[in-house]
Every structure is written in structure tokens, then in C-alpha cells.
Amino acid sequence: MSEEYGYGGGFALLVVLFILLIIIGASWGYGGFY
């Protein structure tokens, strides 16, 4: 649990989750929301 992992890893994970949410939403038919 180093500093660069806590910041960089956390930020990267947040971005990945956000992208996955958009992809899943679009595949489910919520693409119009974005």
C-alpha cells in the first residue's frame, strides 16, 4: 500500500469503473443518457 498505488491505482480504478459503467449502460440501452 504505497502512496503511488493509493493515488495512481485508485484514480485508474475509478476511471476504469466509469468507462465500464458507460459501456454496460450503452449495451443495456442507456446509451441515450450519455
Backbone torsions as a table, in degrees:
resi	resn	phi	psi	omega
1	MET	NA	69.7	179.2
2	SER	-84.8	170.7	-177.7
3	GLU	-65.7	-45.4	-177.2
4	GLU	-65.3	-30.0	177.1
5	TYR	-73.7	-40.6	-179.0
6	GLY	-64.5	-34.7	-179.2
7	TYR	-91.7	-58.2	-177.8
8	GLY	-64.2	-47.2	-178.7
9	GLY	-64.6	-41.5	180.0
10	GLY	-65.2	-42.6	-179.7
11	PHE	-66.3	-43.3	-180.0
12	ALA	-62.9	-42.3	179.9
13	LEU	-62.9	-39.7	179.7
14	LEU	-63.5	-42.4	179.6
15	VAL	-64.5	-43.6	-179.4
16	VAL	-62.4	-44.4	179.8
17	LEU	-62.9	-38.5	179.8
18	PHE	-65.1	-43.1	179.2
19	ILE	-65.2	-43.4	179.3
20	LEU	-61.7	-38.7	179.8
21	LEU	-62.4	-41.6	178.9
22	ILE	-65.7	-43.8	-178.6
23	ILE	-64.1	-46.6	-179.7
24	ILE	-64.3	-41.8	179.0
25	GLY	-61.8	-42.5	179.8
26	ALA	-65.2	-40.7	-178.9
27	SER	-68.4	-25.9	179.9
28	TRP	-89.0	-4.2	177.7
29	GLY	101.7	12.8	177.6
30	TYR	-99.4	19.7	-179.2
31	GLY	-62.6	-27.8	-180.0
32	GLY	-66.0	-23.6	-179.8
33	PHE	-65.0	-38.5	-179.6
34	TYR	-87.0	NA	NA
